[in-house]
Amino acid sequence: MPAFKVIKKDKETDARTGEIKTLHGIVNTPCFMPVATLG
C-alpha cells in the first residue's frame, strides 16, 4: 500500500521533495532509479 507524502515544495517552480512509504521501507524523492530493458 504505497503512500506519497510531500516534505518540501518550492513556491516558484512547484518542485518538491517527498517520501514514498511502502511495505519494504521509505524511499526519499527525488531519487535516481535506473531501469533497464532487455534488447
N, C-alpha and C positions, 0 to 999 in steps of 0.2 A: 504494500500500500504506500507508494511514493507520495511525498508531500513536498512542496516548494515553499520556502519562506524567504522573503526579501529582507536583507540585513541593512543595506545602504543603497540609496538611489540618488543619482546626480540630477539636479534641477534643470541644468542647461541642456543635457543630451539624453536624458532618460536612461543612461547606462545604469546598471545595477549589479550588485553583488548579492549573493544569497547562499542558501544551502538546500540540498535535496536530501531528505531523510528516506532511507529505505530499510528493509528488514536486515540488511547486511551492514548498515552504518550510515554515516553522513558524508556527503560529497559537497565540498565548498565550490561555488561557482564565481566567476568563470573558471573553467579548468580545461586543460588540453587532454582530449581523449582520442588517441589515434585509432583509426578504424581501417582495416584492410579487407580487401576482397580478393578472391582467387580469380586469376585470369587477366 
